[in-house]
Structure formats: structure tokens, C-alpha cells
């Protein structure tokens, strides 16, 4: 068990550019979550996958944001036309829970820190 | 909608002293409650969780938390703090559907030698 991994760990981009982050969950974990954490705040939920199906999206996830988990394994989060307000830590978490299991535990990756200049 | 409040933004304690971090939640049904710790440059590490049963739960690193339904609280405690406990602590409540977590704003713990 190598834990949740995220790449890159840091990303600096210019306003208006597109960026993509990758998350590799713990092997055989069915659920995968994305959160955003701004400086001095707690993480905020963005979206969640049960296997390859995206089941929930926060209102924080504007149409510039898209997430995929094509084969139910790794996931990508893309931000198009980045804005300075997108600067944050993007956290990925996975959990083993199957459908109908509401009590499993999320394990977090180290995050990708995005800076938009 | 669910919410979590951590009233103390910063707390400083002396090494060896006891610690209590406060957490109040708002949730319409039986809450699933969690405490996570985040060290600089690190991801969130789960300290403990409460789903049901005994309201006093034990976690890792000598931490414990007590669920008090009447007070809508889930305070984190440790009898003797170590310098390595300096970090940011987050309380979270999980929703039933999908278990997406709602986090509090965090409490930054500093430990004096």
C-alpha cells in the first residue's frame, strides 16, 4: 500500500492557461474524491467518483473545471482558463467503500499546490 | 446543510500539558465525525473517527475524542502534548450519501518547549 499519490506536487501557471492534475488512489479503492484547500481554510469538497462514475459535484466546480476517472483507477482534474482565484492546494482522497457503504474512511494524498500568476 | 465550526484558530500549549481542541457540528441526522491532522507540506492524516457506539473514541498518537450529541460537539483531547504534535487539526463531518466531508476551518497548534 503506497498511499494516494498526486502529480505534480507544485504547478505555477499564468492566468488563462489550462492545467491538469493527476491522482492515483490506493489500489482497489472504489471511491475517489477531489477537494480544494485555500490558505488558512479547511478543504472544500469538489467532486467524487464511485468507480468511473462521477456521482456528485459541488457548486464550487464551475464549468472551467472537469474531472475524469476513465477506468475507475486514476483520476485527472483539469482547470481551463485558469484565474488567480484558482490558486489553492488541490487534494485527492480515496476510500475503499462500495456502493451503499457510507462509513468508510478517506485517505488523502499530499496535494498539488497551484499558483496562478 | 451540514457545517463544522472550530472556534479556536490558534492554540499554544506547553510540551507535556494537556490539550483539548473544540469542534461543533451541524447536521440533521446521525453524523459521521472525523479528526484529521495536517503537517506542513503533508496531506491529511486521519487521527480518529466516530460512526456509532461508544461516544469516546481512541485514535492514533494518543489522541481521543468524545461525541456529545446534546452539545453537537466532537472535541479532540490528548493528556500530554509532544513537540511533534505541532500541526493543523481539522474536524470534519461526513454526509450519508457518498460520504463527502465538510471540514471546519482548522486549529493550528503550537507547542512551547
Contacts between the chains, C-beta under 8 A, distances in Angstrom:
chain1	res1	chain2	res2	distance
A	4	B	43	7.3
A	31	B	98	7.6
A	31	B	99	7.6
A	33	B	100	6.4
A	33	B	101	7.8
A	35	B	101	7.7
A	40	B	105	7.6
A	40	B	106	7.7
A	41	B	105	5.9
A	41	B	106	7.3
A	42	B	4	7.6
A	42	B	90	5.2
A	42	B	92	7.6
A	42	B	103	3.3
A	42	B	104	5.4
A	42	B	105	5.2
A	42	B	106	5.2
A	43	B	44	7.3
A	43	B	90	7.4
A	43	B	101	7.4
A	43	B	103	5.0
A	44	B	103	7.3
A	45	B	100	4.3
A	45	B	101	6.4
A	45	B	102	7.0
A	48	B	98	5.2
A	48	B	100	5.5
A	50	B	98	7.4
A	55	B	98	5.9
A	56	B	97	7.5
A	56	B	98	5.2
A	56	B	100	6.2
A	58	B	100	8.0
A	91	B	43	6.7
A	91	B	44	7.1
A	93	B	44	7.8
A	95	B	99	7.1
A	97	B	99	6.9
A	102	B	32	7.2
A	102	B	94	7.4
A	102	B	96	5.0
A	102	B	97	7.1
A	102	B	98	7.8
A	102	B	99	5.4
A	103	B	32	6.4
A	103	B	51	5.0
A	103	B	99	7.5
A	104	B	99	6.8
A	105	B	34	7.8
A	105	B	46	6.0
A	105	B	49	6.2
A	106	B	46	7.7
A	106	B	99	7.3
A	106	B	101	6.6
A	107	B	46	7.2
A	108	B	36	7.5
A	108	B	43	4.1
A	108	B	44	4.1
A	108	B	45	7.5
A	109	B	43	5.3
A	110	B	41	7.4
A	110	B	42	6.3
A	110	B	43	4.4
A	111	B	43	5.9
